[in-house]
């Protein structure tokens, strides 16, 4: 079923299916480059260095249904590791789906790949398909750095990522094991995880991670909480009194968090000895209008009229 439903692949040459003395199709002894073949499913083993650990069960079942109806339309990619034995390079989800669909053979492209390139090929496939969670990506980057003995810049060039993106992803490996499990499970986003990196104490990391999940905190809110935590270092001596710019009460931190969520932007509350200050940030005029529509709807209209007047004056000039 699979062979007749695989489109012709121009970059590779189809294996010549000549009968051998024992009646089985035989691969040429020394194929040049990659070649196409239908391989028994049980002759293929998964890539032991596959960076992807989590496969969406719903998507897998959709693929199983599709394979049962129309066959596998995209071959997997393998390398030969022994007589009639192959190892996956790309396409583990397709291989798993064919197993569940109870196929006996699978269309494959067989090509020569060195051990050191096995992880890189699998990583690039998953990166381009956006199928790795942030922690899987971080572990893959870390392994590639060890395999190639290269710098972050060199790795970024190899995989088509920016150097800051590679470095920031690798930092996720410094999270506590409990937080890493939440990231791997998709409960915490990469943005939440990066915000938690500023919390050095692993217990505090775990507590804040639990709070993020329980309260549905935004990344911006977590950043504010982390900033406030940093402004309360564990000191052996008590402060004689609040200084300008300090926050003497956790209640103010909670208030800033609620305001940040309410206005969907960064809100800071500073309380001095005699007076305080609330700072609400906005990114653009449109963002300011959005905040004003929540804070003071009438002021939004006044701002719009003022902007229109300014535009008309510039036009007249």
Residue pairs with C-beta under 8 A, 6 or more apart in sequence:
1 71
1 103
2 38
2 71
2 72
2 98
2 103
2 105
2 106
2 107
3 38
3 105
3 107
4 71
5 70
5 71
5 72
5 73
6 71
6 72
6 73
6 75
6 107
7 73
9 36
9 75
9 109
11 34
12 33
12 34
12 35
12 36
12 109
13 31
13 32
13 33
13 34
13 35
13 36
14 35
14 36
15 25
15 27
15 28
15 31
15 35
15 36
15 37
16 28
17 25
18 25
18 26
19 25
19 26
20 26
27 35
27 37
27 110
28 35
31 110
33 111
34 109
34 110
34 111
34 112
35 109
35 110
35 111
36 75
36 107
36 108
36 109
36 110
37 107
37 108
37 110
38 105
38 106
38 107
38 108
39 78
39 86
39 105
39 106
39 108
39 110
40 104
40 105
41 95
41 98
41 99
41 103
41 104
41 105
41 106
43 84
43 85
43 86
44 76
44 78
44 86
44 87
44 88
44 95
44 106
44 108
45 81
45 85
45 86
45 87
45 88
46 87
46 88
46 92
46 95
47 87
47 88
47 89
47 92
47 118
47 122
48 87
49 118
49 119
49 122
49 143
50 88
50 92
50 122
51 119
51 122
51 123
51 126
51 132
51 136
51 137
51 139
51 140
51 143
52 92
52 122
52 126
52 131
52 132
52 136
53 136
53 184
54 133
54 136
54 184
54 185
54 186
55 92
55 93
55 96
59 93
60 93
60 96
60 97
60 100
61 100
63 93
63 94
63 97
64 97
64 100
64 101
67 97
67 98
67 101
67 103
68 101
72 94
72 97
72 98
72 103
72 106
72 107
74 91
74 94
75 91
75 106
75 107
75 108
75 109
76 88
76 90
76 91
76 92
76 94
76 95
76 106
76 107
76 108
76 109
77 88
77 89
77 90
77 91
77 108
77 109
77 111
77 121
78 86
78 87
78 88
78 89
78 108
78 109
78 110
78 111
79 86
79 87
79 89
79 110
79 111
79 112
79 113
79 118
80 86
80 110
80 112
81 87
86 108
86 110
87 118
88 95
89 111
89 113
89 118
89 121
89 122
90 121
90 122
90 125
91 125
94 106
95 106
98 106
113 121
116 147
116 148
119 140
119 143
119 144
119 147
120 144
120 147
120 158
120 159
123 132
123 137
123 140
123 144
123 159
124 159
124 160
126 132
126 136
127 137
127 159
127 160
127 161
132 140
133 183
133 184
133 186
134 169
134 172
134 183
134 189
134 190
134 193
135 172
135 173
135 180
135 183
135 184
136 184
137 169
138 169
138 170
138 171
138 172
138 173
139 173
141 155
141 166
141 169
141 170
142 170
142 173
144 150
144 155
144 158
144 159
145 152
145 155
145 170
148 154
148 155
148 158
150 158
152 163
152 166
152 167
152 170
153 163
155 161
155 166
156 162
156 163
156 165
156 166
159 166
168 194
169 190
171 194
171 197
172 180
172 183
172 190
172 193
172 194
172 197
173 180
174 197
175 183
175 193
175 196
175 197
175 205
176 202
176 205
176 206
178 202
178 205
178 206
178 209
179 188
179 193
179 196
179 205
179 206
179 209
182 188
182 209
182 213
183 189
183 190
183 193
187 213
188 196
188 209
188 212
188 213
189 219
191 219
192 209
192 212
192 217
192 219
192 222
195 219
195 222
195 223
195 226
196 205
196 208
196 209
196 222
196 226
198 226
198 230
199 205
199 208
199 226
199 229
204 229
208 222
208 225
208 226
208 229
211 217
212 222
217 225
217 257
217 261
218 260
218 261
218 264
220 260
220 264
220 265
220 266
221 257
221 260
221 261
223 266
224 253
224 256
224 257
224 260
224 266
224 267
224 268
225 253
225 257
228 247
228 250
228 253
228 256
231 246
231 247
232 247
239 246
241 273
242 248
242 271
242 272
242 273
243 272
243 273
244 270
244 272
244 273
245 270
245 272
246 270
246 271
246 272
247 253
247 269
247 270
247 271
248 271
249 271
252 269
252 271
253 269
255 269
256 267
256 268
256 269
259 267
259 269
259 278
259 280
260 266
260 267
262 294
263 280
263 291
263 294
263 295
264 290
265 280
265 281
265 282
265 283
265 287
265 291
266 280
266 281
267 278
267 279
267 280
267 281
268 277
268 278
268 279
269 276
269 277
269 278
269 279
270 276
270 277
270 278
270 279
280 291
280 295
282 288
282 291
285 303
285 307
288 303
289 300
289 303
289 304
292 299
292 300
292 303
293 300
